Amino acid sequence: MTDSPRLLAPAAAEFLRIAGGLTDLGARTPCTGYDVRALLNHLLYWGPWLIAAGCRSDPPVPGVTEADAGLVAEDWLGALEKQTGTLVDVFSAPAAWTGMTALGSASLPAAVVGEMVLGEFVLHGWDLAAASGQELGCPAETALAVHTAAEAMGAQARSMGVYGPLVPVPPDAPPLAVALGASGRDPAWH
């Protein structure tokens, strides 16, 4: 197990700070195919799946697809705060990072799901920050953990359309820019 469980709470707090500063839900984001509203919907849709994987419980049975879910309602921020708090609680426990778990119908190492959670906070936090003119605060240690995970799952994530093509960054780029590039995001996006 890495130090990622320790990095979750601060990354989640920064993610929620960015979410709290959103004013234009129709703004485009660096996450291809998503405006701010669609990206928030994505996060609210998949969060319960990640929670179920961490708890090793049955995943939610969706009645609709992500695109049709419409989860960004009047109190979307409250729902996102509650879900983020649950994710942090679940993945702060060492047991959530050990052994195998299921994410939907896929069986995978629990640590991979934990790394996905940290990546969601940082990468989608950056997406939302870039879309809204905010700056995501991300300590080098956290960015390096996200980069390591992005490199490890990069080829598979790209083949599934989760990541875009690798974006080259200068060798002296800040750690967050390196992590963004590894996940197919252009750190210079605007």
C-alpha positions in Angstrom: 0.0 0.0 0.0 1.2 3.5 -0.8 0.8 6.7 1.1 -2.2 7.5 -1.0 -4.8 7.0 1.9 -3.1 9.8 3.8 -3.3 12.1 0.8 -7.0 11.6 0.2 -8.4 14.0 2.8 -6.4 17.0 1.8 -7.0 16.3 -1.9 -10.7 16.0 -1.2 -10.8 19.3 0.7 -9.1 21.0 -2.2 -11.5 19.4 -4.7 -14.5 20.6 -2.7 -13.0 24.1 -2.5 -12.8 24.2 -6.3 -16.4 22.8 -6.6 -17.6 25.4 -4.2 -16.2 28.1 -6.4 -18.1 27.0 -9.6 -20.5 29.5 -11.0 -21.0 28.5 -14.7 -22.2 24.9 -15.0 -22.2 25.2 -18.7 -18.5 26.1 -19.0 -16.4 23.7 -21.1 -13.8 21.6 -19.3 -10.5 20.0 -20.4 -12.2 16.7 -19.9 -13.2 15.9 -23.4 -16.9 15.8 -24.0 -17.8 17.2 -20.6 -18.9 20.7 -19.6 -19.0 21.5 -15.9 -22.5 20.1 -15.3 -21.8 16.9 -17.2 -18.5 16.4 -15.2 -20.3 17.0 -11.9 -22.9 14.5 -13.1 -20.2 12.0 -13.9 -18.7 12.4 -10.4 -22.0 12.0 -8.7 -22.9 9.0 -10.9 -19.7 7.0 -10.4 -19.0 7.9 -6.7 -21.4 5.3 -5.3 -19.7 2.6 -7.5 -16.3 3.6 -6.0 -17.8 3.6 -2.5 -19.2 0.1 -3.1 -15.9 -1.1 -4.3 -14.1 0.2 -1.2 -16.7 -1.3 1.1 -16.9 -4.5 -0.9 -20.6 -4.1 -1.1 -23.0 -4.6 -4.0 -22.7 -1.8 -6.6 -25.7 0.5 -7.2 -28.2 -0.8 -9.8 -28.5 2.1 -12.2 -31.9 2.8 -13.5 -30.4 5.2 -16.1 -27.1 5.8 -17.9 -24.7 8.4 -16.7 -25.7 10.7 -19.5 -29.4 10.4 -18.5 -28.9 10.5 -14.8 -29.4 14.3 -14.2 -27.8 14.3 -10.8 -26.8 18.0 -10.8 -29.9 19.2 -9.0 -30.5 22.2 -6.8 -28.2 20.9 -4.0 -25.6 19.3 -6.1 -22.8 20.7 -4.0 -24.3 19.2 -0.8 -24.6 15.9 -2.5 -21.0 16.1 -3.8 -19.7 17.1 -0.3 -21.5 14.1 1.3 -20.3 11.7 -1.4 -16.7 13.0 -1.1 -16.8 12.7 2.7 -17.9 9.1 2.3 -15.2 8.3 -0.2 -12.6 9.7 2.1 -14.0 7.8 5.1 -14.1 4.5 3.1 -10.7 4.8 1.5 -8.9 6.1 4.7 -9.3 2.6 6.0 -6.3 0.3 5.1 -8.6 -2.6 4.4 -10.1 -0.6 1.4 -6.7 -0.8 -0.2 -5.9 -4.5 0.2 -6.9 -7.6 -1.7 -9.3 -7.6 -4.7 -12.6 -5.9 -5.1 -15.2 -5.4 -7.8 -16.0 -2.2 -9.7 -19.2 -3.1 -11.4 -18.5 -6.4 -13.2 -14.7 -6.0 -13.2 -12.5 -7.6 -10.6 -9.4 -5.6 -9.8 -6.9 -4.8 -7.0 -8.5 -2.7 -4.3 -5.5 -0.4 -4.4 -6.2 0.5 -8.0 -9.7 1.7 -7.0 -8.2 3.7 -4.2 -5.8 5.3 -6.7 -8.7 6.1 -8.9 -10.4 7.9 -6.1 -7.3 10.0 -5.4 -7.1 10.6 -9.2 -10.7 11.7 -9.4 -10.1 14.4 -6.7 -6.9 15.7 -8.3 -7.6 15.3 -12.1 -11.2 16.2 -12.1 -10.5 18.9 -9.5 -8.0 20.3 -12.0 -10.6 20.0 -14.8 -13.1 22.0 -12.8 -10.5 24.5 -11.7 -9.4 25.1 -15.3 -13.0 25.4 -16.5 -13.7 28.1 -13.8 -10.5 30.1 -13.8 -9.4 28.7 -10.4 -6.1 27.2 -9.5 -5.9 23.7 -7.9 -3.5 23.5 -5.0 -1.8 20.1 -5.2 1.3 19.3 -3.2 4.1 17.6 -5.1 3.7 14.4 -3.1 0.0 14.1 -4.1 0.8 14.9 -7.8 3.6 12.3 -7.8 1.2 9.7 -6.4 -1.4 10.5 -9.1 1.3 10.5 -11.8 2.5 7.0 -10.7 -1.1 5.7 -10.8 -1.7 7.4 -14.2 1.4 5.8 -15.6 0.5 2.4 -14.3 -3.1 2.4 -15.7 -2.4 4.7 -18.6 -2.4 2.2 -21.5 -5.6 0.5 -20.3 -7.3 3.8 -19.5 -6.4 5.2 -23.0 -7.7 2.0 -24.6 -11.0 2.4 -22.7 -11.3 6.1 -23.6 -10.9 7.2 -19.9 -7.6 9.0 -20.7 -6.7 10.9 -23.8 -3.4 10.5 -25.6 -0.3 11.1 -23.6 0.5 14.8 -23.5 4.3 15.4 -23.4 5.4 17.9 -20.8 8.9 19.4 -20.3 11.2 17.4 -18.0 11.3 20.3 -15.5 7.5 20.7 -15.4 5.9 20.8 -12.0 4.7 17.4 -10.7 1.0 18.3 -11.3 1.7 19.1 -14.9 3.5 15.7 -15.3 0.5 13.9 -13.8 -1.9 15.8 -16.0 0.1 14.9 -19.1 0.2 11.3 -18.1 -3.6 11.3 -17.9 -4.0 12.8 -21.3 -4.6 16.4 -20.1 -2.8 19.4 -21.5 -1.5 21.4 -18.5 -1.7 24.6 -20.7 -5.4 24.1 -21.5 -7.5 27.2 -21.4 
